[in-house]
Amino acid sequence: MKPVEIRKMSVEEIRVKLSDSREELMKLRFQQVTGQLTDTNRLRQLRHDIARLETILNEPKQTAVQEGEV
């Protein structure tokens, strides 16, 4: 998922996607432990997507802090 696509989403959509991604990551970790996971690159990709979602979700807060509005 690209940052441009995420920025087009509403805050609520981002939160839902973040929650779904975290749940999928948990399931993939269980699959990895049990030896059922075949696509190990998906773990890395999912962690990066979660980081992107969190970063874009927190951007307005960071700009407010930098501008001294908080």
Backbone bond lengths (Angstrom), bond angles and torsions (degrees), N, CA, C in turn:
res aa  C-N    CA-C-N  psi(-1)  N-CA   C-N-CA  omega(-1)  CA-C   N-CA-C  phi
1 M - - - 1.440 - - 1.528 108.62 -
2 K 1.304 115.25 128.47 1.459 120.31 -176.83 1.529 110.81 -89.56
3 P 1.338 116.62 151.65 1.464 120.10 -179.48 1.534 113.37 -58.53
4 V 1.317 117.16 -33.23 1.466 120.34 179.56 1.527 109.89 -63.25
5 E 1.330 116.60 -40.41 1.457 121.23 178.99 1.525 110.69 -65.67
6 I 1.311 116.40 -39.12 1.468 120.64 -178.58 1.525 110.27 -68.04
7 R 1.322 117.24 -40.89 1.465 120.48 -178.01 1.521 112.30 -66.08
8 K 1.324 117.49 -22.67 1.466 121.22 177.89 1.526 111.89 -77.08
9 M 1.332 116.23 -16.16 1.459 121.14 -178.08 1.527 110.57 -82.39
10 S 1.340 116.04 156.43 1.461 120.10 175.29 1.525 108.69 -77.89
11 V 1.312 116.22 166.97 1.464 121.39 -178.98 1.523 109.87 -61.71
12 E 1.312 117.22 -41.44 1.457 120.76 -179.75 1.528 111.20 -65.63
13 E 1.311 117.44 -39.55 1.468 120.75 177.54 1.529 110.70 -64.10
14 I 1.326 116.67 -38.46 1.461 120.84 178.62 1.530 109.91 -64.64
15 R 1.327 116.25 -42.42 1.470 119.74 179.62 1.531 111.57 -64.12
16 V 1.326 116.46 -39.56 1.469 120.20 178.22 1.522 110.07 -65.62
17 K 1.322 116.75 -44.15 1.463 121.17 179.24 1.533 110.39 -63.42
18 L 1.308 116.92 -39.48 1.464 121.91 178.32 1.527 110.87 -63.26
19 S 1.304 116.53 -44.28 1.456 121.19 178.33 1.532 111.05 -63.28
20 D 1.325 116.92 -44.48 1.465 121.22 178.68 1.524 111.26 -63.30
21 S 1.313 116.78 -40.03 1.459 121.20 -179.12 1.526 110.99 -66.73
22 R 1.322 116.78 -40.83 1.465 120.04 178.25 1.526 111.16 -64.79
23 E 1.329 115.99 -39.01 1.464 119.90 178.16 1.530 110.61 -65.49
24 E 1.332 116.51 -42.57 1.459 120.39 178.36 1.531 110.92 -64.02
25 L 1.327 117.10 -39.13 1.460 120.97 178.05 1.528 110.64 -62.13
26 M 1.324 116.62 -41.25 1.452 120.13 178.91 1.535 110.24 -62.18
27 K 1.317 116.59 -43.32 1.465 120.66 179.57 1.529 111.18 -64.22
28 L 1.326 115.98 -39.89 1.459 119.57 179.30 1.526 111.32 -66.73
29 R 1.322 116.72 -36.01 1.468 119.75 177.70 1.522 110.90 -64.28
30 F 1.335 116.58 -40.41 1.462 119.70 176.61 1.526 110.88 -63.54
31 Q 1.335 116.26 -40.78 1.462 119.84 178.22 1.518 110.98 -63.41
32 Q 1.324 116.30 -37.63 1.459 119.80 179.73 1.530 111.24 -65.74
33 V 1.313 116.07 -41.50 1.458 120.39 -179.30 1.524 110.98 -65.58
34 T 1.318 116.24 -38.69 1.463 119.60 -178.50 1.517 112.88 -83.56
35 G 1.326 117.51 -5.06 1.458 121.45 177.51 1.513 114.31 84.09
36 Q 1.326 118.00 14.97 1.458 122.08 -178.95 1.522 113.30 -93.26
37 L 1.305 117.63 -11.84 1.465 121.38 -175.56 1.521 110.38 -79.84
38 T 1.329 116.27 125.13 1.460 120.26 179.04 1.522 111.72 -102.50
39 D 1.332 117.49 -35.09 1.468 121.30 -178.66 1.529 109.04 -99.19
40 T 1.319 116.71 85.77 1.462 120.70 -177.39 1.529 112.33 -71.23
41 N 1.303 117.49 -21.08 1.466 120.69 178.80 1.527 111.14 -67.79
42 R 1.316 117.23 -22.53 1.463 121.36 179.75 1.529 111.09 -63.25
43 L 1.329 117.41 -33.75 1.467 120.80 176.88 1.523 110.91 -59.51
44 R 1.299 115.63 -49.55 1.470 121.03 -179.07 1.526 110.70 -62.90
45 Q 1.324 115.59 -44.12 1.460 120.74 -179.53 1.528 110.70 -62.08
46 L 1.315 116.34 -41.57 1.455 120.88 -179.57 1.528 111.59 -67.09
47 R 1.338 117.39 -39.90 1.468 120.31 177.40 1.530 110.87 -62.61
48 H 1.321 116.91 -39.18 1.467 120.50 178.27 1.530 110.72 -66.53
49 D 1.324 116.89 -40.68 1.461 120.18 178.29 1.525 111.28 -62.83
50 I 1.329 116.25 -41.51 1.461 120.37 178.36 1.530 110.52 -62.63
51 A 1.318 116.44 -42.12 1.469 120.32 178.45 1.527 110.99 -63.22
52 R 1.329 116.85 -41.02 1.468 120.41 177.73 1.520 110.83 -62.57
53 L 1.330 116.43 -45.85 1.462 120.52 -179.71 1.524 110.98 -60.75
54 E 1.317 117.48 -45.33 1.465 120.82 179.86 1.529 111.45 -65.15
55 T 1.317 116.66 -40.47 1.461 120.44 -179.33 1.525 110.73 -63.40
56 I 1.316 116.47 -47.29 1.465 120.11 -178.15 1.522 110.56 -69.42
57 L 1.318 117.52 -33.10 1.459 121.40 177.42 1.525 111.05 -65.72
58 N 1.335 117.55 -32.83 1.467 122.10 -177.62 1.523 113.86 -93.60
59 E 1.320 119.16 -2.94 1.472 120.89 -178.46 1.524 113.59 -57.40
60 P 1.331 120.00 -45.79 1.471 118.31 179.60 1.524 112.98 -60.18
61 K 1.327 117.25 -35.90 1.464 120.27 178.44 1.522 110.67 -66.25
62 Q 1.328 116.83 -41.03 1.460 120.82 -178.99 1.524 111.57 -66.25
63 T 1.334 117.03 -40.77 1.469 118.91 179.69 1.521 110.27 -67.04
64 A 1.341 117.55 -35.49 1.460 120.49 178.56 1.531 110.74 -66.09
65 V 1.306 117.30 -39.23 1.461 120.78 178.44 1.514 111.02 -66.74
66 Q 1.329 116.16 -42.37 1.458 119.97 -178.96 1.522 111.63 -66.72
67 E 1.331 116.76 -32.47 1.459 119.64 -179.93 1.516 112.36 -85.86
68 G 1.303 117.33 -4.47 1.457 121.34 177.57 1.494 114.39 79.00
69 E 1.314 118.20 23.50 1.471 120.89 -178.66 1.519 111.97 -83.51
70 V 1.295 118.43 -16.17 1.471 119.94 -176.13 1.491 110.76 -95.78
